[in-house]
Amino acid sequence: MDKYIDLPALGQVLLASVVGGIGLVALFAIGLRGLSAAQDDGHNSGYLVAGSSFAVVLTGIALGLYALLAA
């Protein structure tokens, strides 16, 4: 089976997709939590956390689209 499938490359792709997928979802959840805290408590630091988290999520999505379309 190794003749047809490059198992180390498959493992790298699987690891990157799992880490990237879970990481982006977790950052989005942190951003939502920061936004909620900012609206409930009136702390401006919640907006900073939310904005930073959403910026990283958007960057990850843009990087993923670029990698997909550039291939």
Phi and psi restraints in degrees (range 20) as a CNS / XPLOR table:
assign (resid 1 and name C) (resid 2 and name N)
       (resid 2 and name CA) (resid 2 and name C) 1.0 -64.3 20.0 2
assign (resid 2 and name N) (resid 2 and name CA)
       (resid 2 and name C) (resid 3 and name N) 1.0 -17.9 20.0 2
assign (resid 2 and name C) (resid 3 and name N)
       (resid 3 and name CA) (resid 3 and name C) 1.0 -66.2 20.0 2
assign (resid 3 and name N) (resid 3 and name CA)
       (resid 3 and name C) (resid 4 and name N) 1.0 -31.3 20.0 2
assign (resid 3 and name C) (resid 4 and name N)
       (resid 4 and name CA) (resid 4 and name C) 1.0 -105.4 20.0 2
assign (resid 4 and name N) (resid 4 and name CA)
       (resid 4 and name C) (resid 5 and name N) 1.0 -24.8 20.0 2
assign (resid 4 and name C) (resid 5 and name N)
       (resid 5 and name CA) (resid 5 and name C) 1.0 -120.6 20.0 2
assign (resid 5 and name N) (resid 5 and name CA)
       (resid 5 and name C) (resid 6 and name N) 1.0 128.6 20.0 2
assign (resid 5 and name C) (resid 6 and name N)
       (resid 6 and name CA) (resid 6 and name C) 1.0 -86.7 20.0 2
assign (resid 6 and name N) (resid 6 and name CA)
       (resid 6 and name C) (resid 7 and name N) 1.0 94.8 20.0 2
assign (resid 6 and name C) (resid 7 and name N)
       (resid 7 and name CA) (resid 7 and name C) 1.0 -63.9 20.0 2
assign (resid 7 and name N) (resid 7 and name CA)
       (resid 7 and name C) (resid 8 and name N) 1.0 -40.5 20.0 2
assign (resid 7 and name C) (resid 8 and name N)
       (resid 8 and name CA) (resid 8 and name C) 1.0 -61.9 20.0 2
assign (resid 8 and name N) (resid 8 and name CA)
       (resid 8 and name C) (resid 9 and name N) 1.0 -39.5 20.0 2
assign (resid 8 and name C) (resid 9 and name N)
       (resid 9 and name CA) (resid 9 and name C) 1.0 -67.6 20.0 2
assign (resid 9 and name N) (resid 9 and name CA)
       (resid 9 and name C) (resid 10 and name N) 1.0 -38.6 20.0 2
assign (resid 9 and name C) (resid 10 and name N)
       (resid 10 and name CA) (resid 10 and name C) 1.0 -63.3 20.0 2
assign (resid 10 and name N) (resid 10 and name CA)
       (resid 10 and name C) (resid 11 and name N) 1.0 -39.9 20.0 2
assign (resid 10 and name C) (resid 11 and name N)
       (resid 11 and name CA) (resid 11 and name C) 1.0 -65.1 20.0 2
assign (resid 11 and name N) (resid 11 and name CA)
       (resid 11 and name C) (resid 12 and name N) 1.0 -39.2 20.0 2
assign (resid 11 and name C) (resid 12 and name N)
       (resid 12 and name CA) (resid 12 and name C) 1.0 -65.5 20.0 2
assign (resid 12 and name N) (resid 12 and name CA)
       (resid 12 and name C) (resid 13 and name N) 1.0 -41.9 20.0 2
assign (resid 12 and name C) (resid 13 and name N)
       (resid 13 and name CA) (resid 13 and name C) 1.0 -65.6 20.0 2
assign (resid 13 and name N) (resid 13 and name CA)
       (resid 13 and name C) (resid 14 and name N) 1.0 -42.0 20.0 2
assign (resid 13 and name C) (resid 14 and name N)
       (resid 14 and name CA) (resid 14 and name C) 1.0 -63.3 20.0 2
assign (resid 14 and name N) (resid 14 and name CA)
       (resid 14 and name C) (resid 15 and name N) 1.0 -44.8 20.0 2
assign (resid 14 and name C) (resid 15 and name N)
       (resid 15 and name CA) (resid 15 and name C) 1.0 -63.9 20.0 2
assign (resid 15 and name N) (resid 15 and name CA)
       (resid 15 and name C) (resid 16 and name N) 1.0 -44.2 20.0 2
assign (resid 15 and name C) (resid 16 and name N)
       (resid 16 and name CA) (resid 16 and name C) 1.0 -64.3 20.0 2
assign (resid 16 and name N) (resid 16 and name CA)
       (resid 16 and name C) (resid 17 and name N) 1.0 -39.3 20.0 2
assign (resid 16 and name C) (resid 17 and name N)
       (resid 17 and name CA) (resid 17 and name C) 1.0 -71.0 20.0 2
assign (resid 17 and name N) (resid 17 and name CA)
       (resid 17 and name C) (resid 18 and name N) 1.0 -38.0 20.0 2
assign (resid 17 and name C) (resid 18 and name N)
       (resid 18 and name CA) (resid 18 and name C) 1.0 -68.4 20.0 2
assign (resid 18 and name N) (resid 18 and name CA)
       (resid 18 and name C) (resid 19 and name N) 1.0 -47.7 20.0 2
assign (resid 18 and name C) (resid 19 and name N)
       (resid 19 and name CA) (resid 19 and name C) 1.0 -64.7 20.0 2
assign (resid 19 and name N) (resid 19 and name CA)
       (resid 19 and name C) (resid 20 and name N) 1.0 -44.3 20.0 2
assign (resid 19 and name C) (resid 20 and name N)
       (resid 20 and name CA) (resid 20 and name C) 1.0 -65.2 20.0 2
assign (resid 20 and name N) (resid 20 and name CA)
       (resid 20 and name C) (resid 21 and name N) 1.0 -42.5 20.0 2
assign (resid 20 and name C) (resid 21 and name N)
       (resid 21 and name CA) (resid 21 and name C) 1.0 -65.3 20.0 2
assign (resid 21 and name N) (resid 21 and name CA)
       (resid 21 and name C) (resid 22 and name N) 1.0 -47.7 20.0 2
assign (resid 21 and name C) (resid 22 and name N)
       (resid 22 and name CA) (resid 22 and name C) 1.0 -67.4 20.0 2
assign (resid 22 and name N) (resid 22 and name CA)
       (resid 22 and name C) (resid 23 and name N) 1.0 -39.0 20.0 2
assign (resid 22 and name C) (resid 23 and name N)
       (resid 23 and name CA) (resid 23 and name C) 1.0 -64.0 20.0 2
assign (resid 23 and name N) (resid 23 and name CA)
       (resid 23 and name C) (resid 24 and name N) 1.0 -43.9 20.0 2
assign (resid 23 and name C) (resid 24 and name N)
       (resid 24 and name CA) (resid 24 and name C) 1.0 -67.5 20.0 2
assign (resid 24 and name N) (resid 24 and name CA)
       (resid 24 and name C) (resid 25 and name N) 1.0 -39.3 20.0 2
assign (resid 24 and name C) (resid 25 and name N)
       (resid 25 and name CA) (resid 25 and name C) 1.0 -65.6 20.0 2
assign (resid 25 and name N) (resid 25 and name CA)
       (resid 25 and name C) (resid 26 and name N) 1.0 -41.4 20.0 2
assign (resid 25 and name C) (resid 26 and name N)
       (resid 26 and name CA) (resid 26 and name C) 1.0 -65.4 20.0 2
assign (resid 26 and name N) (resid 26 and name CA)
       (resid 26 and name C) (resid 27 and name N) 1.0 -41.8 20.0 2
assign (resid 26 and name C) (resid 27 and name N)
       (resid 27 and name CA) (resid 27 and name C) 1.0 -64.8 20.0 2
assign (resid 27 and name N) (resid 27 and name CA)
       (resid 27 and name C) (resid 28 and name N) 1.0 -37.7 20.0 2
assign (resid 27 and name C) (resid 28 and name N)
       (resid 28 and name CA) (resid 28 and name C) 1.0 -63.6 20.0 2
assign (resid 28 and name N) (resid 28 and name CA)
       (resid 28 and name C) (resid 29 and name N) 1.0 -41.2 20.0 2
assign (resid 28 and name C) (resid 29 and name N)
       (resid 29 and name CA) (resid 29 and name C) 1.0 -65.0 20.0 2
assign (resid 29 and name N) (resid 29 and name CA)
       (resid 29 and name C) (resid 30 and name N) 1.0 -39.0 20.0 2
assign (resid 29 and name C) (resid 30 and name N)
       (resid 30 and name CA) (resid 30 and name C) 1.0 -64.1 20.0 2
assign (resid 30 and name N) (resid 30 and name CA)
       (resid 30 and name C) (resid 31 and name N) 1.0 -39.6 20.0 2
assign (resid 30 and name C) (resid 31 and name N)
       (resid 31 and name CA) (resid 31 and name C) 1.0 -62.9 20.0 2
assign (resid 31 and name N) (resid 31 and name CA)
       (resid 31 and name C) (resid 32 and name N) 1.0 -42.2 20.0 2
assign (resid 31 and name C) (resid 32 and name N)
       (resid 32 and name CA) (resid 32 and name C) 1.0 -64.8 20.0 2
assign (resid 32 and name N) (resid 32 and name CA)
       (resid 32 and name C) (resid 33 and name N) 1.0 -38.4 20.0 2
assign (resid 32 and name C) (resid 33 and name N)
       (resid 33 and name CA) (resid 33 and name C) 1.0 -65.6 20.0 2
assign (resid 33 and name N) (resid 33 and name CA)
       (resid 33 and name C) (resid 34 and name N) 1.0 -41.2 20.0 2
assign (resid 33 and name C) (resid 34 and name N)
       (resid 34 and name CA) (resid 34 and name C) 1.0 -63.9 20.0 2
assign (resid 34 and name N) (resid 34 and name CA)
       (resid 34 and name C) (resid 35 and name N) 1.0 -39.9 20.0 2
assign (resid 34 and name C) (resid 35 and name N)
       (resid 35 and name CA) (resid 35 and name C) 1.0 -65.6 20.0 2
assign (resid 35 and name N) (resid 35 and name CA)
       (resid 35 and name C) (resid 36 and name N) 1.0 -40.5 20.0 2
assign (resid 35 and name C) (resid 36 and name N)
       (resid 36 and name CA) (resid 36 and name C) 1.0 -65.5 20.0 2
assign (resid 36 and name N) (resid 36 and name CA)
       (resid 36 and name C) (resid 37 and name N) 1.0 -42.5 20.0 2
assign (resid 36 and name C) (resid 37 and name N)
       (resid 37 and name CA) (resid 37 and name C) 1.0 -65.6 20.0 2
assign (resid 37 and name N) (resid 37 and name CA)
       (resid 37 and name C) (resid 38 and name N) 1.0 -36.8 20.0 2
assign (resid 37 and name C) (resid 38 and name N)
       (resid 38 and name CA) (resid 38 and name C) 1.0 -66.6 20.0 2
assign (resid 38 and name N) (resid 38 and name CA)
       (resid 38 and name C) (resid 39 and name N) 1.0 -37.9 20.0 2
assign (resid 38 and name C) (resid 39 and name N)
       (resid 39 and name CA) (resid 39 and name C) 1.0 -76.4 20.0 2
assign (resid 39 and name N) (resid 39 and name CA)
       (resid 39 and name C) (resid 40 and name N) 1.0 -35.1 20.0 2
assign (resid 39 and name C) (resid 40 and name N)
       (resid 40 and name CA) (resid 40 and name C) 1.0 -76.5 20.0 2
assign (resid 40 and name N) (resid 40 and name CA)
       (resid 40 and name C) (resid 41 and name N) 1.0 -46.7 20.0 2
assign (resid 40 and name C) (resid 41 and name N)
       (resid 41 and name CA) (resid 41 and name C) 1.0 -98.2 20.0 2
assign (resid 41 and name N) (resid 41 and name CA)
       (resid 41 and name C) (resid 42 and name N) 1.0 -16.1 20.0 2
assign (resid 41 and name C) (resid 42 and name N)
       (resid 42 and name CA) (resid 42 and name C) 1.0 79.0 20.0 2
assign (resid 42 and name N) (resid 42 and name CA)
       (resid 42 and name C) (resid 43 and name N) 1.0 15.7 20.0 2
assign (resid 42 and name C) (resid 43 and name N)
       (resid 43 and name CA) (resid 43 and name C) 1.0 -83.3 20.0 2
assign (resid 43 and name N) (resid 43 and name CA)
       (resid 43 and name C) (resid 44 and name N) 1.0 129.7 20.0 2
assign (resid 43 and name C) (resid 44 and name N)
       (resid 44 and name CA) (resid 44 and name C) 1.0 -72.1 20.0 2
assign (resid 44 and name N) (resid 44 and name CA)
       (resid 44 and name C) (resid 45 and name N) 1.0 -19.3 20.0 2
assign (resid 44 and name C) (resid 45 and name N)
       (resid 45 and name CA) (resid 45 and name C) 1.0 -66.1 20.0 2
assign (resid 45 and name N) (resid 45 and name CA)
       (resid 45 and name C) (resid 46 and name N) 1.0 -26.6 20.0 2
assign (resid 45 and name C) (resid 46 and name N)
       (resid 46 and name CA) (resid 46 and name C) 1.0 -64.0 20.0 2
assign (resid 46 and name N) (resid 46 and name CA)
       (resid 46 and name C) (resid 47 and name N) 1.0 -37.8 20.0 2
assign (resid 46 and name C) (resid 47 and name N)
       (resid 47 and name CA) (resid 47 and name C) 1.0 -67.1 20.0 2
assign (resid 47 and name N) (resid 47 and name CA)
       (resid 47 and name C) (resid 48 and name N) 1.0 -35.5 20.0 2
assign (resid 47 and name C) (resid 48 and name N)
       (resid 48 and name CA) (resid 48 and name C) 1.0 -66.2 20.0 2
assign (resid 48 and name N) (resid 48 and name CA)
       (resid 48 and name C) (resid 49 and name N) 1.0 -44.0 20.0 2
assign (resid 48 and name C) (resid 49 and name N)
       (resid 49 and name CA) (resid 49 and name C) 1.0 -63.8 20.0 2
assign (resid 49 and name N) (resid 49 and name CA)
       (resid 49 and name C) (resid 50 and name N) 1.0 -44.4 20.0 2
assign (resid 49 and name C) (resid 50 and name N)
       (resid 50 and name CA) (resid 50 and name C) 1.0 -64.8 20.0 2
assign (resid 50 and name N) (resid 50 and name CA)
       (resid 50 and name C) (resid 51 and name N) 1.0 -46.3 20.0 2
assign (resid 50 and name C) (resid 51 and name N)
       (resid 51 and name CA) (resid 51 and name C) 1.0 -63.1 20.0 2
assign (resid 51 and name N) (resid 51 and name CA)
       (resid 51 and name C) (resid 52 and name N) 1.0 -41.7 20.0 2
assign (resid 51 and name C) (resid 52 and name N)
       (resid 52 and name CA) (resid 52 and name C) 1.0 -65.2 20.0 2
assign (resid 52 and name N) (resid 52 and name CA)
       (resid 52 and name C) (resid 53 and name N) 1.0 -43.7 20.0 2
assign (resid 52 and name C) (resid 53 and name N)
       (resid 53 and name CA) (resid 53 and name C) 1.0 -64.1 20.0 2
assign (resid 53 and name N) (resid 53 and name CA)
       (resid 53 and name C) (resid 54 and name N) 1.0 -45.4 20.0 2
assign (resid 53 and name C) (resid 54 and name N)
       (resid 54 and name CA) (resid 54 and name C) 1.0 -66.8 20.0 2
assign (resid 54 and name N) (resid 54 and name CA)
       (resid 54 and name C) (resid 55 and name N) 1.0 -33.5 20.0 2
assign (resid 54 and name C) (resid 55 and name N)
       (resid 55 and name CA) (resid 55 and name C) 1.0 -65.9 20.0 2
assign (resid 55 and name N) (resid 55 and name CA)
       (resid 55 and name C) (resid 56 and name N) 1.0 -40.6 20.0 2
assign (resid 55 and name C) (resid 56 and name N)
       (resid 56 and name CA) (resid 56 and name C) 1.0 -67.8 20.0 2
assign (resid 56 and name N) (resid 56 and name CA)
       (resid 56 and name C) (resid 57 and name N) 1.0 -39.3 20.0 2
assign (resid 56 and name C) (resid 57 and name N)
       (resid 57 and name CA) (resid 57 and name C) 1.0 -63.5 20.0 2
assign (resid 57 and name N) (resid 57 and name CA)
       (resid 57 and name C) (resid 58 and name N) 1.0 -45.7 20.0 2
assign (resid 57 and name C) (resid 58 and name N)
       (resid 58 and name CA) (resid 58 and name C) 1.0 -63.6 20.0 2
assign (resid 58 and name N) (resid 58 and name CA)
       (resid 58 and name C) (resid 59 and name N) 1.0 -37.1 20.0 2
assign (resid 58 and name C) (resid 59 and name N)
       (resid 59 and name CA) (resid 59 and name C) 1.0 -64.9 20.0 2
assign (resid 59 and name N) (resid 59 and name CA)
       (resid 59 and name C) (resid 60 and name N) 1.0 -41.6 20.0 2
assign (resid 59 and name C) (resid 60 and name N)
       (resid 60 and name CA) (resid 60 and name C) 1.0 -63.8 20.0 2
assign (resid 60 and name N) (resid 60 and name CA)
       (resid 60 and name C) (resid 61 and name N) 1.0 -39.9 20.0 2
assign (resid 60 and name C) (resid 61 and name N)
       (resid 61 and name CA) (resid 61 and name C) 1.0 -66.4 20.0 2
assign (resid 61 and name N) (resid 61 and name CA)
       (resid 61 and name C) (resid 62 and name N) 1.0 -43.9 20.0 2
assign (resid 61 and name C) (resid 62 and name N)
       (resid 62 and name CA) (resid 62 and name C) 1.0 -63.1 20.0 2
assign (resid 62 and name N) (resid 62 and name CA)
       (resid 62 and name C) (resid 63 and name N) 1.0 -40.6 20.0 2
assign (resid 62 and name C) (resid 63 and name N)
       (resid 63 and name CA) (resid 63 and name C) 1.0 -65.1 20.0 2
assign (resid 63 and name N) (resid 63 and name CA)
       (resid 63 and name C) (resid 64 and name N) 1.0 -40.8 20.0 2
assign (resid 63 and name C) (resid 64 and name N)
       (resid 64 and name CA) (resid 64 and name C) 1.0 -64.0 20.0 2
assign (resid 64 and name N) (resid 64 and name CA)
       (resid 64 and name C) (resid 65 and name N) 1.0 -42.4 20.0 2
assign (resid 64 and name C) (resid 65 and name N)
       (resid 65 and name CA) (resid 65 and name C) 1.0 -65.9 20.0 2
assign (resid 65 and name N) (resid 65 and name CA)
       (resid 65 and name C) (resid 66 and name N) 1.0 -39.7 20.0 2
assign (resid 65 and name C) (resid 66 and name N)
       (resid 66 and name CA) (resid 66 and name C) 1.0 -62.6 20.0 2
assign (resid 66 and name N) (resid 66 and name CA)
       (resid 66 and name C) (resid 67 and name N) 1.0 -45.2 20.0 2
assign (resid 66 and name C) (resid 67 and name N)
       (resid 67 and name CA) (resid 67 and name C) 1.0 -65.2 20.0 2
assign (resid 67 and name N) (resid 67 and name CA)
       (resid 67 and name C) (resid 68 and name N) 1.0 -36.0 20.0 2
assign (resid 67 and name C) (resid 68 and name N)
       (resid 68 and name CA) (resid 68 and name C) 1.0 -70.7 20.0 2
assign (resid 68 and name N) (resid 68 and name CA)
       (resid 68 and name C) (resid 69 and name N) 1.0 -43.2 20.0 2
assign (resid 68 and name C) (resid 69 and name N)
       (resid 69 and name CA) (resid 69 and name C) 1.0 -82.7 20.0 2
assign (resid 69 and name N) (resid 69 and name CA)
       (resid 69 and name C) (resid 70 and name N) 1.0 -21.7 20.0 2
assign (resid 69 and name C) (resid 70 and name N)
       (resid 70 and name CA) (resid 70 and name C) 1.0 -79.7 20.0 2
assign (resid 70 and name N) (resid 70 and name CA)
       (resid 70 and name C) (resid 71 and name N) 1.0 -17.7 20.0 2
